Amino acid sequence: MKIENDVVVSIHFGVAEVDGNALDSTENGAPLEFIQGAGYLVPGLEAELAGKEVGDKFDVKLEAQDAYGEFQEALVQQVPRDLFQGVDTIEVGMSFQADTDQGPRTVEVTEVTDEMVSIDANHPLAGMALQFVGEVVAVREATPEELAHGHIHQHGGSCSSHDHADHECCGGDKSKHAEGEECCGGHSHDEVKEKMDASPEGCCGSCH
């Protein structure tokens, strides 16, 4: 079976900066599974996989626009410190979840003052050229339920918190909170939502 839209694909892969700095890999772990055409992968990798079959290998270099997009200054913003109600300590490098018209978006704290917090909604790999190397290990038809939900179900079962592989470097689903993330304020996202909605751009790459 060839890879086309709406089939479930499993790949083993490694991803690195074009200069060779390794970033992520499924080596010694489970392959990444996804529905082709559902926007789970970065667009350049999804395009590279189209038409391939089990056993086919891939080695593709992607410019930023075909991976996680160019870095967007508009996605770096300052919000009032008091929006983070219930969070005793805010430190640079912490991640939070903000609701926007494009859906949940992960933001990273880049600067903290007594009154303001700088947050960056760019994907950590935005602006970077990347190289993906790997192999197609399985291709199968998606179930009607998987197509309706837009993601795979383990062993054809129903949704669970483990349905998505957590390989962020190839476009893993970020609609759920990653481990250690918190919601802004721990309550309503409305004020943060207003701040993020003011940005004219959508989410980079396959940010979810």
N, C-alpha and C positions, 0 to 999 in steps of 0.2 A: 504494500500500500504506500502510495506516495503522500507526502505531506501537503495538505491543502487546508483551506479554512474549515473550521468546525471539526477537525479530528484531534484526538489527544496524542500528544507527542511527549516522549521522554528522551532527555539528552544528558550525557555527561559532558562537562565543559570546564574550561579554565578561562579566566579573564584577567588581562593585565593591561597596564598602561603601554602604549606603543613603544616606549623606551625600555620595556621589559620588567617593570616593577609589578609583581604578581599581586592581585587584589582579592580574588575569590576562586574557589574550585569545588567541584563535587567529588574530587578524588577521595577514596576511602569512605564515601558516604553514599546516600541514595541519589539517584538521578533526579533532575528537575523535571516535573511534569506540568503540562499546561495545555490549554486549548489554543491551537493555532488560529490566529485572526481575532482573538479576544482582547488583544492589547496588553497581554501579560508581559511580553518581551519588548525590549527596545526595538524600534521599527527596522533598523538595519539588520539585526540578527534574525528577526522574523522573516524578512525578505530573503535573506541568505538561505534559510531552511526550506523555503517553498520548493516543492518538487523533489526533495530528497527522500530516501528510503532508509529502512533499518540497515545499519552497517556503514552508511555514508558518513564521511568525516567532513568537518568544516574548519576553515581557518580564514577569518575575515577581519580586516582592520576597518574600523568605523570612525569617521570624524564625529565631532560632538553633536552636530545636528541630526545624525542618524543614531545616536546613542541616547544620552540624557539631556541633550539640548545645550545651547550656549548658556553661560552664566548670565542671569538677569538681575541687574541692580534693583529693578522694581520689586523683586521678591525679598529684598533685605529692608526691613522696616523696624521702626521703634514703636513700642506699645507701652502704656502705663504699667508700672510695677504692680499696681493694685488689681490688675486683671488676673493675677495669679493667686487668687484667694485660696487659702488652705495649703499653700506650698511654703513651708517655712524657709527653705534655702533654695535660691536660684543661682546656679553656677554656669559659667561658660562651658559649652559642650553638652548640656542637658538637652533632651528632646521632649517636645510636647506635641499634642495633636490639636489642630485647629480646624473647625468646620468652615468650608467655603462653598460657593456655588458650584465649584468643580468637584466637590466631595471632600472627605477628610484629607488633610494635608499635614505631613510631618514638618515641624519647624525646629530649627536648632538655635539655641541661645548663643550669641556671639559676643555680647557685651552686657554688663549689668551695672547700673548706677542706683543710687538711692530711690530715684523716681521713675526711671525708664529702663526698659529691657529691649535690646536689639535682637531681632529674630531673623533667621535666614531660611526661606522656604525652598531654596534651590536644592536639587538633589545633590548629595555629597560628590557625585561624579560629574556634575554639570560642567561643561566647558572642556572636558577631557576627551582626547582621542583614545579609543580602546581597541584591543585585539581579543577576539573570542576564538578559542580553539577547542574542538570537541568532536563528539560522535553521536549520531542518532541511535538510540538503543531500543526504542519501541514506538510503534505507531498503531493506533486503534481508533475505531469509531467512538465518538462521544455518545453518552446516553442522552435521551431527551431531557432528563433532569439536569445533567451537567450543562447542556446548552442553554437551558432556561436560566440557570444560576450564573453562567459565565465562568465557571471554574470546575476543576475536576473534583470527584469524590473518591476517597480512598477505597479501593477494591469495589467500586460501584455502589458504595453505601451512601448514606446521607451526609449532610454537611457536618463538619466538626472543626475544632480549632486547629487541627493538624492538616487540613486539606491543602494548604499552600506551603510549598517549600519556601524557606526563608533566605534564599540567595538574592539579596538586594541588588547585586551587581548585574543581574540579567533581567531585571524588571520584576522582581518578586512583589506580590501584592502587599501594598502598604496601607490598605484601607483599615486593617486592624492595627491595634497598638503593638509596637514592637516591645520586647521585654525591657522594662525599666522606664517606659514612657508614661507620661501622665497627661491628663487633659488640662488645658489652660484653666486655672481657677478651680478645677475639680467639680465645677457646677455647670453654669451656662456658658456656651461658647459665643453668645451673640455679639459681644463687643469685639472679641478677637476676629470673629467672622466678618464684621463690618470692616475692620482694618485690612484683612486679607482680600476681601472682595473689591477693595479699592484698586488693587493691582489690575492693569489691563491685560495681563498675560495669564494663560492657564498654567497647569502644572507641567514641569519639564519632563521630557522623555516619556516613559511609561509610568510616571508617578501616579499613584492610584487615589 
